[in-house]
Amino acid sequence: MTSTDDLLVIEGVTKAYPGVVANSDVSFRIRKGEVHALLGENGAGKSTLVKTIYGLVTPDAGTMVLDGLRYAPSEPSAARQAGVAMVFQHFSLFDALTVAENIALGMETPPKRRVLARQIREVSEAYGLPLSPHRRVGDLSAGERQRVEIVRCLLQDPRLLIMDEPTSVLTPQEVEILFRTLRQLSSEGTAILYISHKLDEIRAICDTATILRHGKVVGDCVPSQTSARDMAEMMVAAKLDTPVKHPGTPGAEVLSVDGLSLPAASQFGTALKEIGFSVAKGEILGIGGVAGNGQDELFAVLSGETRTAPDAVTFDGRPVGRLGPHERRAIGILSAPEERLGHAAAPDMSLTDNALMTAALRMKLAPGGWIDWAGVKGYAETVIKAFDVRTPGAHTAAGALSGGNLQKFVVGREVMQAPQLLIVNQPTWGVDAAAAAHIRKALIKLAEDGAAVIAISQDLDELMEISDRITAICDGRMVRPRPAQGLTMNDLGLMLGGRDPEEEAVA
């Protein structure tokens, strides 16, 4: 029975694809003005469900009722006209266009430029999201880009706003701004469907939560009255194995970067400016930073995708700045990039093929130039088992896996090769609590076994959990590394802004 307080009522929604049921008889309701969390591990069916609500997917069965009326959008434009808006995890913006031009592209009937510019200013100021309509998007920070997406939605006067991993690229200070905006929207009657793997944030902002497991609703809770651990265990139906980092004594220096400066590769890239740091055996060095501040450029240098002066990067006392990825892998420098599909893995190729691409040399899978396909398949299966990758088998295409399961495979594929140095960019980005714990435990174990690890991450809790030392990169410059023990979130926020907490304290 529908209540007058209900905005969206979902009853028995089911969606199946070949070989998998993404949503099975899903039923729940979202009240007007409520911040409602949708929780579940990777592959639980969250994405399919929100795509159904937003008109990107047509369900096989079930009904939806929006504010008392039957709701069955055939496409996103129909959803928007009904008052449903969505901010996606991956921003859909054009760097070369202005804020106003990007927002106009997302509107069915955009007003004249002058009117739209005025509306952008009014809405952004009203909701504490200051934004200039005339700035070029390529010049904006990650937090400002998210504001563009949110303002574009708010100009549609939504009754329901869907947010998918909204804080994954934000600093702690930007998260607070976002939360103030969401609370204001909620107080005005806008309902918010909030998807995030950051359970402490769920506890801080959400009124209620619906939990999915294997495509089915398995429970609900009031986040403020439920611990993050309890919510995580409800998602996976098992005790959460939290990784523990035991402080140790680092060994000999493995990698040294000295005076690294590189011009930006494009007008939207970031120049690296006098970067210098080192990492030792048995140590995890965490590198924080908001997206777009030089992390990708630094990763490319460390992995060998971008060549530098020979002595700008030194490994075991040997200049390696001119070595490419293949040569670096041969001497024990392995890497796992941020972009899972297309960079870390070829989506249309099987997991077996993807295992071969980076492990052929170190795992001796192509002796004498002849591929040992039985050995390659066996290695892929070893990774799948060791990292609990949920997949029908090694023959499955990489693109068919959920994001979290593919991430476990990508990281596991490198860890199982016993690197002397592993560089991983956003190791648990967009993965659920159980998968994140598994990956973090693997990185900690790798360091305990004597390898050096560089973890580039936007997740500050992750950096605090696994790192021995933490630094940050801001506008292509690196802050002095600090021991992780004793650092506060405020310290990390200062570091993300390019400031040294010790110098700020003295000032």
N, C-alpha and C positions, 0 to 999 in steps of 0.2 A: 504494500500500500504506500502510495506517495504522499509525503508530508508537504505542507506549504513551505517548510524550511529547506526542502530538497531542491537543489539546482539541477543536478544530473543524477539520474537513476539508471544503473546498468543491470540488466537481468539476463543471465544465461548466455553471455556472449562467448561464442566458440569460433576459433579459426584454426584450420589445419593446413599444413603444407605437406608435400610428399615426404613421408618418413617421420614427420614430427607434428604434434599437436601443440601449437604455440599458446593458445588460450583454450581452456576447457571449462565451460559452464561458469564463467566469471560473473559474479554479482556483487555490487557494492554501490554506495551512494555518496555523493559529495553535497554538503550543505552550502547554502549561500553564505558568503563571507568566510568560509572555512579554508584553512591551509591544510591540505590533505596530502600526506606522504604516500607514495606507491613504492613499496620496498620489495626486494627480491634479488637473489644472486643472478649473475650473468646467465642469460638463457632462460630465465624464469617466465618471460612473456610480457615484460613491462613495455618494451618498445612496440610490440605488435598491438598491445592494448591502446596505448596513446595514439598510435597511428590510426587506429580505428576511430577513436574519438575525434581526431582531426581530419578525417576523411581521406586518408591515404590508403587505408585498407578496408575492404568490405568484408564483414564477418559472414561466416557460414550459417550461423544461427544466433538467436538472441535479439534483444531489443534495447534501445536507449530512449530515455525520456528526458528532455531538456526543458526545465521550468514548466512542466505539465503538458508539453507537446511532444509527440513522437519525433525522434531525432535520428536521421539516417543520412549523414552527409555523403554525397557521392564524390566529392573532391574538397580540397582545403578551402577553396573560395566559398563553398556552401557552408563550411564550418565557420569561417570568419563572418559571413553574413548572419549566422545564427548567434554570434557573440562568443565564439571560441577562438582563442589565439594561442600561439605556441612559440616559445623561444627555444630553438634547438641547441643541442650540445655543440655542434659545429656551426659557427657563424656563416651565414650566406650573404656575405658583403663583397662588394667590388672595391679593391684598394684605390683604384684610380679615380673613383667618383667621390663626390662630397657626401656628407651625412644626409642632406636633404634629397640628393639624387638617389641614394640608396633606399631611403624610406619611401620615396615616390614609386620606385620599382615594385615595392611590396604592397601597394595599394591598388584596389580595383579601379577607383576613379580619383586620382590625386588632384588636389586643388591647384590653383596657380602657385607659382614658385614663392611669391611674396607672402601669400596666405599660408602656405605650408611652412615656411620659415618661421612665421609668427607662431603657428600652432606648436611647432617643435620647441621653441623657446618656452612657451607658456606651460606645456605639459612637462618638459624636463625640469623646469624650476618648481612647479607645483609638487613634484614627487621627489625632489632632492637629487635629481640626476642631471646636473648642469651639462649642457651640450650645445656647441655652436653648429648651426645648420650648414655653415659654409666651409667647415674644416674638411680636408680630404681624409677619407677613412684610413688610407695607408699611413698617415701620420699619427693615428690614435693608438693609445695603449689598449691592452686586452680588455681592461675594465671599461674603458670608454666605448669600445666596440660593442660590448654587451649592452651598454646603455642605448646604443642605436637600435639594437634588436628590441629591447624592452619598450622604448618610446614608440617604435613602429607599431607594436602591439597595442599600446595604450591609446594611440590615436584612433584605433578602431573601437574604443569604448567597450572592452570585452567584459562578458559576464563570468567567463572561465578562462584563466591563464594557465597554460601548461608550461612548466619549466623543467628542462632536462639537464641535469648536472650543472646548475647555474653558477656554482662557485669554483669550478675546476681551474679557472685561470685568474682568480682574483686574489689580491693580498688580503690579510685580515682586516685592514681598514676598509677596503672596498666591499668586503662581505658585510660589514656592519651597515654601510650605506644601502646595500641591496636589501638587507633585512628590514631596515626602517621603511623602505619603499613598499615592501611586501606587506608589512603590518598596516601601513596606511591604506593600501588597496583593500586589504581584508576588512578594515574598519568601515570602508565605504560600501561593502557588500560584494566585492569581487571575490569569487572563489579561486583558489590556486591549487593546482595539482602539481606536487613537488616531487621530483625524482632525484635522488642523490644516494651515493654510497657513503657519504660522510655522516655517520649516525649521530655524532654529537650535534651537528647542525640540525638534523631532523628533530632532535630533542629540544633544541632552542627555538625553532620557528614553527613547527607543525602542531596542529590541534589533535589530529588523529592520524592513524596509519593503517593501510591495508597491505597485507603481506602475501605475495605470490610465491609459489614453489612449483616448478615443473608445469607452469601454465594454469595452476589452480589457486584459488583463494584459500589459504590455510589458516588465516587468523587476522585479527586486528588488535590495535593497542592504542593507548594514549602515550605518545612518546615522552612527554614530560614526567610520566610516572613509571617509565620503563628504562632500564639501563641500556646503553649501547650494546653491551655484550649479550643481553637477553634478546634484543631485537635481531642481532646477527645470528644467534642460535635458532631463533624462530625461522629465519630465512633458510637455513641449511639443515635444520632438524638434527643438529649434532652440536657437541661442545666445540667452541671456538678455540683453536690451538694458537694462542697469541705468541708471536715471536719475542724472545728476550735477548737483548744485546748485552753480553758480559764484557765490561771494559778489559782490554788487554794491552800489552806492550807492543807497539808496532815494530816491525822488523826493519830491514834495510830499505832505503828509498828505491822505488821501482820506476816511477815516472816523475819527470821534472819538466815544467813548462816555464820558460823564461823570456820575458819581454816580447810576448806574442802580440803583434799588431797586424791587422788585416783590414783592407778597405771593404765596405759593404759590397756584396756580389751584385746587388740590384738597388734601385732607388727605394725599395721597401725592405731591404735587408738592414742588418745592424753591423757596424764596423766594430772589430775587436781592438781594444786599446790597452796596450802594455799589460796583458794578462800574465800573471806569474803565480805558480803554486806547485806543490809536490804531493805525492801520495806514496805510502810505504806498504810493504808486505803486511798482510793481516789487518789493514785499515780500510774503513769505509769513509770516503770523503763525500759529504752531501753538498750539492750545489743547488741553491734555491734561486728563484727568479720568476717574475711575471712573464708570461709568454711575450716574445718579440724583443727581448732585451739582450739577445746574443747567445742564448743556450744552443739553438740549432747550429749556429756558426761554429761554436766551440766544439760541439759534438762532431761536426764534420772534420774539424782539424784533428781531434783525438783519434777518430776512427780511420783517418787516412783518406777520406773522401775529398778533402781539401788539402793540397800540399802547401808547405811553408818552407822557410829557410831551414836547412838541415838541423841546426842546433837549437831551433826554437822549441823543439820537443825532443826530449832525451829519455830513452828507455833502457834501464839497466846499464847506464853510462854510455849508451850508443846513440848518436844522433839519428832520429828516424823521421824527421820532418818531411823528407822527400819520398818516404815509402807510402805506397798505396794500401788499401784495405787487405788485399791478398797477401802482400808481403808482411804486413803487421800480424795477420792471423798466424802466419808461419812461425813467428817468434813469440806468440802467446798473447797478443793484444786483440781481444774480441770485443764486439759491440752489439748492442740491441737498440735500434733507433725508435723514436717515438711513434712514427706513423706505421701502424701494424700492417695495413694492406697497401701494397705497392712499393713500400720501402723495406720493411722487415720481412714481408712474405708476398709471394705472387698469388693473388686471390684465386685464379683459375687453375692453379697447379695443386697437386695433392700434397699432403703433409710429408709424404715420402720424398717427393721432388724438392720441397722446400727444405727438408733436412739436408739433402745432398748439396744444396747451393752454398751453405756456409760450413758444413762439416766434412766435406770431401777430403780436404788436406789433413786436418788434425786427426780425424778418425780413420784415415787410410781407407776411404770408401771407393777410391778409383785407382788401385795399384796398376802401375804401368800404363795409365791412361784408359784402362778398361773399367767401366762402372760395375761394381759389385752390388747388383740390385737387391740381392738377399740381405747383404750387410746393411744397405741403406734403409731397407724396410725394417730390419731389426733395430737399427738405431732410432728411427722414428718411433717405433713401438716402445722402446725403452724410455724415451722422453715422455711419451703419452702416459705411460704407467707411473713414472717417477713424479710427474707434475700433475697427476689427476686431471688430464685433459679430457673433457667430456666430448667424445666423438665416436661415431660408428666404427672408425678404424683409420689406419694410416693412409688408406686410399681416398679419404674424404678431402675435398677441395678446401683450401685454407679459408676461402671466402664464405664457406658454409658454416663456419664456427662462430659462436658468439664472441664478442670482443674480449671478454675475460678469459675464455678458453684459448683463444688464439694467442693472447698475451702470455699465458702460462707456457704455451708451446714455444713461442719465440724466445722467451727468457730461458726456458729449460734447455732448448737446443744449444744455447751458448754455454750455460753453466755446466752441462754434461761433458763439454769438451775440455774441462779443467784448465781454464785460462790462467795466465799469470796476472793479467789485468783485464777486468771487465768494465766497460763503460756502458751504462744503460740510461737511456733518456726516457723519463716518465715511466718508471717500472710498473706502476699499478694504476695508471691513468684510466678512469672509467671502468674499473673492475670492482666486483663485490668484495665484502669484508673477508670472506673465506679465501677467495683467490688471492687477495692482497696479502693476507697473512702467510699463505703458502709461498708466494714470490719473495716476500721479505725474509722469511726463514731461510730460503735458499741462498739469498745474498749474504745473510749473516753467516751461514755455514761455510760458504765459499771463502769469506774472509777469515773465519776461524781455522780453515785448512791452509791458510798462508797466502791466499791471493790478495791482490789489491783491488778495490772496487770504487768506481766513481759513479755515484747515483745523482743524476740531474733530475730534479723533481719540483713541481709546483705545490705538492702536498706537504705542508710544513709539519704536520703530525708525523708523516712518514719519515721525514728527515730527522726529526727528534728521536724517533723510535730506533732507527737503524744506524745512524752516523756516529763515528768517533769524533770527527771535526765537521764543521759546517761553514760554508762560505756562500756568497750570493753574487749574482751578476746583474748589473743595472746599467743600461745604455752602453753595453759593451765593455764595462769596467768591472773588475772583480774586487769585492770587499775582502779584507784580510781574514783568512780562515780562523775560526775560533773553536775551542773544544765544545762539543755539544752539551756536555754536562754543565748545568748551571745557566744555560741560555733560556730566556723566556720568550713567549710569543711576541711580546712587544719588541724585544731585541731583534727577533727575526724580521718583524715588520720594518724596523729601521734599516736592517741590512738589505732587504728587498728594495728599499728606496736609495740604496747606495751609500748609507751612512754607517759608521762604525759605532756600535753601542757604547764602547769604552770612551771614545772621544766625546760622544754626546753627554755621557754622565759627567765627565770633567767640565764640559762647557756649562 
